[in-house]
Amino acid sequence: MRVSEERPILDAMNARPEQRTDGTDGRDGGDRKDPVDAIAEQWAGVRPDLDTTAMEVFGRVHRLSRAMGDRVEKAYARYGIARGEFDVLATLRRAGEPYTLSPRQLSGTLMLTTGGMTGRLDKLERAGLLRRSPDPHDRRGLQVTLTEQGLAVVDQAVGAGLAVQTEALAALPPDRARQLTGLLRELLLATERSQP
């Protein structure tokens, strides 16, 4: 979906309830309310001057992230890995054959400190899911490579995690799921651009 197509959607979402452009109260679930609605209503009772739209959006994003993170973590656990370890394996997998990156490249992609990355690599290497070896292009450097076992584990785990996410997203019709993807992308890009 192009940005020009999303603008009316954003305008409708950002309007205060009494100003909604789509004729609704802003709750696509009809009379159903979630915990974020309760918080917004409490604020409206004590501070009616506040527009809590941003709080409602980011509160829901946070709650969804936490709930889905827990579900995906359980899916990965069946393969003997936690989410942080999956992220390392998945980064190597996405790099393509020969599934090799330097620890620095992994740290940069995953936004981890060197110490944090070393701990994950140690655990994954002990489990036989990756191996570290000297970098043939840099005598002082190392390279990290998925093993065959690591490749098998990450391919199974990504399918399991995606199945959990797809099941949750099935609560929305496909066109609304695509619409949500576009809106979240637009918001994420704008937020990341505005960081100091």
Salt bridges, closest charged atoms under 4 A:
GLU5 OE2 - ARG2 NH2 3.41
GLU18 OE2 - ARG16 NE 3.27
ASP22 OD2 - ARG20 NH2 3.11
ASP25 OD2 - ARG27 NH1 3.43
ASP28 OD2 - ARG176 NH2 2.92
ASP34 OD2 - ARG60 NE 2.61
ASP37 OD1 - ARG27 NE 2.91
ASP37 OD1 - ARG60 NH2 2.73
GLU41 OE2 - ARG27 NH2 3.30
GLU41 OE2 - LYS33 NZ 2.71
ASP49 OD2 - ARG47 NH2 2.69
ASP51 OD1 - ARG16 NH1 3.94
GLU56 OE1 - ARG60 NH1 3.74
GLU85 OE2 - LYS123 NZ 3.05
ASP122 OD1 - ARG132 NH2 2.50
GLU125 OE1 - ARG132 NH2 2.83
ASP155 OD1 - ARG93 NE 2.77
GLU186 OE2 - ARG7 NH2 2.85
